[in-house]
Amino acid sequence: MSEEAARHIINTALHLANQGSWEALRLHEVAQAAGISLEDIRRHFREKDALIDAWFDRADAAMLQATASAEFLRLPVRERLQRALMIWLETLQPYRRVTREMILSKCEPGHLHIQLPAIMRISRTVQWLREAAQAKDTFMQRALAETALTGIYLAVFIHWLNDDSADSARTRRLLDRLLARAEWLVRHLPGFTGSGQPAGAA
């Protein structure tokens, strides 16, 4: 199945869920609305939950594409992280309610087979966020940097899911505060030299 066909399936599923709900959506309805067979869907998506992963993959791709410019890379790391994460969220914005319902479906009790891969999905997006911003671990150990950014990502994402302010203004303010706090903490870590590297770093 071509990438274009897979995109058509996802778009159809999002449109139908936006008219009703993600929970009530069935793949046979997607097939009918898309003008294809269930087997066509199965060839690309093993189950309904795989559509959620594909939706977030689209946000990852949009973020990486939009942050590839030389102009973006001239920004300070903090601003790169902020812009990259907001681009990721803006990609999901047209279907924010559906996205919220997708997340809730993964949180239902007894769905460990869905929840464990979801944790890995979070880690993957955070890794791409770091790569997009070209955030180098020059003043923080990698494990600490990833943990901090994962916490910021989750806090901002959860807030955004229910943020109806214009242009997600409240989410932007939250992200700015959290990144500023993280930057302050980093600068006060033992061994920080002020040059962007901990003392003794190569």
C-alpha positions as CSV (number, residue, x, y, z in Angstrom):
1,M,0.0,0.0,0.0
2,S,1.4,3.4,-0.9
3,E,2.1,6.2,1.6
4,E,-0.6,8.2,-0.1
5,A,-3.2,5.4,0.5
6,A,-2.1,5.1,4.2
7,R,-2.5,8.8,4.6
8,H,-6.0,8.6,3.1
9,I,-7.0,6.0,5.7
10,I,-5.7,8.1,8.6
11,N,-7.5,11.2,7.3
12,T,-10.7,9.3,6.8
13,A,-10.5,7.9,10.3
14,L,-9.8,11.3,11.8
15,H,-12.7,12.9,9.9
16,L,-15.2,10.2,11.0
17,A,-14.0,10.3,14.7
18,N,-14.3,14.1,14.6
19,Q,-18.0,13.7,13.6
20,G,-18.6,11.1,16.3
21,S,-15.9,9.8,18.7
22,W,-12.7,7.8,18.5
23,E,-14.1,5.1,20.9
24,A,-17.2,4.5,18.6
25,L,-15.2,4.5,15.4
26,R,-14.9,1.1,13.7
27,L,-12.5,0.1,11.0
28,H,-15.2,-1.2,8.7
29,E,-16.7,2.3,8.7
30,V,-13.3,3.7,7.8
31,A,-13.0,1.3,4.9
32,Q,-16.5,2.1,3.6
33,A,-15.9,5.9,3.8
34,A,-12.5,5.6,2.2
35,G,-13.8,3.4,-0.6
36,I,-11.5,0.5,0.2
37,S,-11.7,-2.9,1.8
38,L,-10.9,-3.9,5.3
39,E,-8.1,-6.0,3.8
40,D,-6.6,-2.8,2.4
41,I,-6.6,-1.3,5.9
42,R,-5.1,-4.5,7.4
43,R,-2.2,-4.5,5.0
44,H,-1.0,-1.2,6.4
45,F,-2.5,-1.1,10.0
46,R,-2.6,-4.2,12.1
47,E,-5.3,-2.8,14.4
48,K,-7.2,0.4,15.1
49,D,-4.6,1.5,17.7
50,A,-1.9,1.5,14.9
51,L,-3.8,4.5,13.4
52,I,-2.9,6.5,16.6
53,D,0.8,5.7,16.2
54,A,0.6,6.8,12.6
55,W,-1.1,10.1,13.6
56,F,1.7,10.9,16.1
57,D,4.2,9.8,13.5
58,R,2.8,12.5,11.2
59,A,3.4,15.1,14.0
60,D,7.0,13.8,14.4
61,A,7.6,14.2,10.6
62,A,6.1,17.7,10.5
63,M,8.3,18.8,13.4
64,L,11.5,17.4,11.8
65,Q,10.6,19.0,8.4
66,A,9.8,22.4,9.9
67,T,13.0,22.5,12.0
68,A,15.5,21.6,9.3
69,S,16.2,25.2,8.2
70,A,19.4,27.1,8.9
71,E,17.4,29.9,10.4
72,F,15.9,27.6,13.0
73,L,19.3,26.2,14.0
74,R,20.6,29.7,14.7
75,L,18.2,30.0,17.6
76,P,19.2,29.3,21.2
77,V,18.6,25.7,22.2
78,R,15.8,26.7,24.6
79,E,13.9,28.5,21.8
80,R,14.5,25.5,19.4
81,L,13.0,23.1,21.9
82,Q,10.0,25.5,22.4
83,R,9.3,25.9,18.7
84,A,9.8,22.3,17.9
85,L,7.3,21.1,20.5
86,M,4.8,23.7,19.5
87,I,5.1,22.6,15.8
88,W,4.4,19.1,17.0
89,L,1.3,20.2,18.8
90,E,0.1,22.4,16.0
91,T,0.1,19.5,13.6
92,L,-2.3,17.7,15.9
93,Q,-4.4,20.8,16.6
94,P,-7.1,20.3,13.9
95,Y,-8.1,17.1,15.7
96,R,-7.3,18.0,19.3
97,R,-10.5,16.5,20.7
98,V,-10.0,13.3,18.8
99,T,-6.3,13.2,19.9
100,R,-7.5,13.6,23.5
101,E,-9.9,10.6,23.0
102,M,-7.1,8.6,21.5
103,I,-5.0,9.2,24.7
104,L,-7.9,8.3,26.9
105,S,-8.4,5.0,25.0
106,K,-4.8,4.1,25.8
107,C,-5.3,4.8,29.5
108,E,-8.2,2.4,30.0
109,P,-7.5,-0.2,32.7
110,G,-6.5,-3.7,31.5
111,H,-4.9,-2.5,28.2
112,L,-1.3,-3.2,29.1
113,H,-0.6,-4.4,25.6
114,I,-1.4,-0.8,24.5
115,Q,0.0,1.1,27.4
116,L,3.5,-0.4,27.3
117,P,4.1,0.5,23.6
118,A,2.6,4.0,24.4
119,I,5.4,4.6,26.9
120,M,7.9,3.7,24.2
121,R,6.1,6.0,21.8
122,I,6.6,8.9,24.2
123,S,10.3,8.1,24.4
124,R,10.6,8.1,20.6
125,T,8.9,11.5,20.2
126,V,11.2,13.0,22.9
127,Q,14.2,11.6,21.1
128,W,13.1,13.2,17.9
129,L,12.4,16.5,19.7
130,R,16.0,16.5,21.0
131,E,17.3,15.7,17.6
132,A,15.2,18.4,16.0
133,A,16.5,21.0,18.4
134,Q,20.0,19.6,18.2
135,A,20.1,19.7,22.0
136,K,23.6,18.6,23.0
137,D,24.3,17.2,26.5
138,T,27.0,19.6,27.2
139,F,25.9,20.6,30.7
140,M,23.7,17.8,31.8
141,Q,24.1,14.0,31.8
142,R,22.1,12.5,29.0
143,A,19.8,10.5,31.4
144,L,18.9,13.7,33.3
145,A,18.4,15.7,30.2
146,E,16.0,13.1,28.7
147,T,14.1,12.7,32.0
148,A,13.6,16.5,32.3
149,L,12.5,16.9,28.7
150,T,10.1,13.9,29.0
151,G,8.5,15.5,32.0
152,I,8.1,18.9,30.2
153,Y,6.8,17.2,27.1
154,L,4.1,15.2,29.1
155,A,3.1,18.2,31.2
156,V,2.7,20.4,28.1
157,F,1.0,17.8,26.1
158,I,-1.6,17.0,28.8
159,H,-2.2,20.7,29.3
160,W,-2.6,21.3,25.6
161,L,-5.2,18.5,25.3
162,N,-7.6,20.7,27.2
163,D,-6.4,24.2,26.2
164,D,-9.0,26.1,24.2
165,S,-7.2,29.4,24.4
166,A,-6.4,31.3,21.2
167,D,-3.4,29.9,19.4
168,S,-2.8,27.6,22.5
169,A,-1.5,30.7,24.4
170,R,-1.8,29.1,27.8
171,T,0.2,26.0,26.6
172,R,2.9,28.3,25.1
173,R,3.2,30.2,28.5
174,L,3.4,26.9,30.4
175,L,6.1,25.6,28.1
176,D,8.1,28.8,28.4
177,R,7.9,28.6,32.2
178,L,9.0,25.0,32.3
179,L,11.9,25.4,29.9
180,A,13.0,28.5,31.8
181,R,12.9,26.6,35.1
182,A,14.8,23.7,33.6
183,E,17.4,26.1,32.2
184,W,17.9,27.7,35.6
185,L,18.3,24.3,37.3
186,V,20.8,23.2,34.7
187,R,22.9,26.3,35.3
188,H,23.0,25.6,39.0
189,L,24.0,22.0,38.6
190,P,27.4,21.1,40.1
191,G,30.1,21.3,37.5
192,F,28.4,23.8,35.2
193,T,31.1,26.1,33.9
194,G,28.9,28.7,32.1
195,S,30.5,27.8,28.8
196,G,27.9,25.1,28.0
197,Q,30.0,22.3,29.3
198,P,30.3,20.7,32.8
199,A,33.7,21.0,34.3
200,G,36.0,18.3,33.0
201,A,33.9,17.6,29.9
202,A,35.8,16.8,26.8
